[in-house]
Amino acid sequence: MAERAVLKRGSSKPAKRRTPARRKAAKPRRGANPFVLPGVLILLAVGALGAAWLYQLPTKLWYAAANIVGSAGFEVRDVDVRGAEHLQKLPVYTAALDGASNSMLLVDLDTVRSRLEALPWIRSASVGRVLPDRLVIDIEEREPAAIWQNEERHRLIDREGHVLQTSGLEAYSGLPLIVDDGADREAGRLLDLLEDYPAVREMLLAATWRSGRRWDFDLKTGERLMLPEGDADIRWALTTFTRLERTPGLTGRGFATIDFRVPEQMVVRVSKEPGAGFETLEATEI
C-alpha cells in the first residue's frame, strides 16, 4: 500500500535545501621538535652500545653507533681554547681534530690531552665535551723566561730549560740572554738570583755558563763581571758589586773585567789596548 504524503495545516513553507557546510581548513601542525630525531638516534645508539657490551659484539658496532650519533649533529664543530696567550692555536686545533672521526662519542679525551701536552708551549691541558658539538680545552702555558744561545743557535726557553720555539724570537728580545752548554738547565736558578738584584738585571747583556760551574755576566757598559761558584759567594759578589756601583761606581771607567772568582775578593783589570790582553790594575780584599 502506497504511503500518502500528509501536509499538516498551518505548517510553514518547506525548508530550503541546506548547503553543505564547508569544511574548515585543517590548521597546519606545529613544526616537529628538532631534538626528537637526534634524541631517537641517540637512544638507538645507546641500545646498540648496550648490545655490543652485553653480547661482546665487534668494535665495529661501537663505531657504527657513534657515527649515527655524529650524523645526528653530535660531532665536533667548535673547539674552545682557553689560556693560550703565546701559543698559536692552529696546533691545538690539529691535536683536537686528529682522530679518525669527529663524532663526539669517538673523541678520545685522554688521547687529545696527551697530544696537547706534547706541544712545546703546553705545560698541562684538560679537555671536556659540551654537547652537542663543542670541545673545551683549558691550557696552562709555559712561561718564556730566557733566550738560550748554544752552538750559534738561539732558542726560547722557560725556567726549566724547555725549548718553546726556535724562530720568531724578536718579540722576546727583552728576556735575558744565556750562553753555552748547560745554561738552559741553570736558567731557573739564574733568574731567581737576578730577581734579588734588579739593578744587575737591568745592566745584564748576556750571562755565560762557564765549564758547568759558574757564571760570567757581560754588562751593557762593556765590562765582564766574573762570578764565583756557590750561591753564598755569588750573592756576596753581587751585593758588593751593587754597593760599589752606587759609590764610587765601577762601570764606565775603562775596566775590562771585574773578577770575583776568588771568594770575598775583587780584582779589576783594564786592557792596555783593544785586544792586547789584560793586566791586573788592583787586587783588593773587600
Residue pairs with C-beta under 8 A, 6 or more apart in sequence:
37 72
38 72
38 73
38 74
38 132
41 68
41 69
41 71
41 72
42 69
42 72
42 74
44 65
44 68
45 65
45 66
45 68
45 69
45 105
46 65
48 61
48 64
48 65
48 68
49 61
49 62
49 65
51 57
51 61
52 58
52 61
52 62
52 65
63 101
63 106
65 105
66 101
66 103
66 105
66 106
67 101
67 103
67 106
69 103
69 104
69 105
70 101
70 102
70 103
70 104
70 105
70 106
73 132
73 133
74 103
74 104
74 105
74 131
74 132
74 133
75 101
75 102
75 103
75 104
75 133
76 96
76 97
76 102
76 103
76 104
76 107
76 133
76 134
76 135
77 133
77 134
78 133
78 134
78 135
79 92
79 93
79 96
79 97
79 134
79 135
79 137
80 130
80 134
80 135
80 136
80 137
81 89
81 92
81 93
81 137
81 139
82 136
82 137
82 138
82 139
83 138
83 139
83 140
83 141
84 92
84 139
84 141
85 141
86 121
86 141
86 144
86 164
87 119
87 121
87 122
87 139
87 141
91 119
92 116
92 119
92 137
92 139
95 112
95 115
95 116
95 119
96 107
96 112
96 116
96 127
96 135
96 137
98 115
99 106
99 107
99 108
99 111
99 112
100 106
104 129
104 131
104 132
104 133
107 129
107 135
109 127
109 128
109 129
112 127
112 135
112 137
113 125
113 126
113 127
116 122
116 125
116 127
116 137
116 139
117 123
117 124
117 125
120 142
120 162
120 163
120 164
120 165
121 141
121 142
121 164
121 165
122 139
122 140
122 141
122 142
123 140
123 141
123 142
124 139
124 140
125 137
125 138
125 139
125 140
126 137
126 138
127 135
127 136
127 137
128 135
128 136
129 135
129 136
130 136
142 158
142 160
142 162
142 164
143 158
143 159
144 156
144 157
144 158
144 164
144 172
144 175
145 157
145 158
145 159
145 175
145 176
145 187
145 188
145 191
146 156
146 157
146 175
146 176
146 177
146 178
146 187
146 190
146 191
147 154
147 155
147 156
147 157
147 169
147 172
147 173
147 175
147 176
147 177
147 178
148 154
148 155
148 156
148 157
148 161
148 163
148 178
148 179
148 183
148 184
148 187
149 177
149 178
149 179
149 180
149 206
150 179
150 180
150 181
150 183
150 184
153 166
154 166
154 169
155 163
155 164
155 165
155 166
155 184
156 163
156 164
156 165
156 166
156 169
156 172
156 175
157 163
157 164
157 184
157 187
158 164
158 187
159 187
159 188
159 191
160 187
160 188
161 184
161 185
161 187
161 188
163 184
176 190
176 191
176 194
176 201
176 204
176 206
176 207
177 205
177 206
177 207
178 184
178 186
178 187
178 190
178 206
178 207
178 208
178 209
179 206
179 207
179 208
179 209
180 208
180 209
180 210
181 209
181 212
182 209
182 212
183 190
183 207
183 208
183 209
186 209
189 231
190 207
190 215
193 231
193 234
193 235
193 238
194 200
194 201
194 204
195 201
196 235
197 238
197 239
197 242
199 242
199 245
200 217
200 225
200 238
200 241
200 242
203 219
203 220
203 221
203 251
204 217
204 218
204 219
204 220
205 218
205 219
205 220
206 217
206 218
207 215
207 216
207 217
207 218
208 215
208 216
208 218
209 215
210 216
213 229
214 227
214 228
214 229
214 234
214 261
215 227
215 234
216 224
216 225
216 226
216 227
217 224
217 225
217 227
218 224
218 225
219 225
219 251
221 251
221 252
222 251
222 256
223 250
223 251
223 255
223 256
223 257
223 258
224 256
224 257
224 258
225 237
225 241
225 257
225 258
225 260
226 257
226 258
226 259
226 260
226 261
227 234
227 237
227 238
227 260
227 261
228 234
228 237
228 260
228 261
228 262
228 263
230 263
233 260
233 263
233 264
236 260
236 263
236 264
237 260
237 266
240 260
240 266
240 286
241 250
241 258
241 260
241 266
244 250
244 266
245 251
250 258
250 268
254 270
255 268
255 269
255 270
255 281
256 269
256 270
256 271
256 278
257 267
257 268
257 269
257 278
258 266
258 267
258 268
259 266
259 267
259 268
259 269
260 266
264 285
264 286
265 283
265 284
265 285
265 286
266 284
266 286
267 280
267 282
267 283
267 284
268 281
268 282
269 278
269 279
269 280
269 281
270 278
270 279
270 281
271 277
271 278
272 279
